[in-house]
Amino acid sequence: MVMSSPRKQAAAVVGTGFIGPVHIEALLRIGVCVRGVLGSTPEKGTAVATQFDLGKVYREYSELLADSSISVVHITTPNRCHRQMALDALAAGKHVICEKPLAMNSVESRDLVAAAHRSAQVAAVNYNVRFYPVMLHARELIQAGELGEILSVRGAYVQDWLLYPTDWNWRLLPEEGGKLRAVGDIGTHWLDLVLFLTGLSIDAVFADLATLIPVRQRPRQTAETFKRKENGTTSCDEVTVTTEDWGSVLLRFAGGARGNLSVSQTTAGRKNQISLEIAGSQSALAWDSEHPNDLWIGYRNQPNQLLVRDPALLRGKARDFSSYPGGHNEGFPDTFKQLYHAFYEFIEDRSQPKLFATFEDGHRELVLCEAILASNQQGSWVYLAEPI
Ligand code: SOE
């Protein structure tokens, strides 16, 4: 159960788009003092500081890092800024939570892993989906051997917020978000989740990626993630898009298990659905974020089960990351709260389990992204130098 008693650490958040305020709200829920925020403009910083009644709007990143009253920096900027901001924060002696993907490419993410190793601070990547309580429960079941040997994994992450040629966001641009978009932005959530749950590593990938909407209307003023724009009110430029809207990826895991992942940001009606099914030699489990409190457990020789989240029914550590009784649903914002609970507990007590994604985990995702990109370009399987 997450308590909301005041914590020793205080935080500052960089970024005021869709996800920065999600970080702030979750931090306030667990009793972390959020001293202030840095936006891309003073106006954006002021708007978010006012919304959450924060004391400070930083003008520069250097000013934020010089603030000795904060010990943790949350980086929620476009991916392009992650590497330098995370390096500077670690060098300034701050703990770091960085949004995903961790960096623009694996050269950058390798630097970040090295910097995190050199420092005494804690560094995490914001893979929040791990913290749906039934996902932590699923991990406990798999670790206890209840699925038997993992044979196969399948699943998807699908959204619709980039369905129309008039939909625009910085993530569409490789110079802002990296060469991969749907795979980098949402596919890596799924891959991180599957590797976290199963403990498997990936040997090889085979990918088919497509830019289904190759030309989009780019508004002359900035557009925020998930924010709908009023029709006809903005002047636009026509832009050719090179990052993928859709992808299908086959996976070979070390040890022989097989998998497939499907990603799309252009599937009408699927607002933000991540789903998976893990099939083992004894039983299987399936989960769908549109029903985040339910875990399906499948059997060959007995009736299947539907576990409805209830702390009293969750195993081991999963129980510590579910705050409300059964029937009182927990969802997307709660995963941020639980992730920060794990992270801030770990800062104060290094004997706590590291359930959050580390910079090594973030680096692994970039290595996988590059293998997926290479596979799509070559039209063949790409084997990783070593299973990852
Ligand atoms: C946009 O695709 C996005 O905000 C992702 O960046 C998040 O990680 C996901 O939770 C929701 O969609």
Boltz pocket constraint, residues with backbone or C-beta under 6 A from the ligand:
constraints:
  - pocket:
      binder: B
      contacts: [[A, 18], [A, 100], [A, 159], [A, 185], [A, 186], [A, 189], [A, 225], [A, 272]]
      max_distance: 6.0
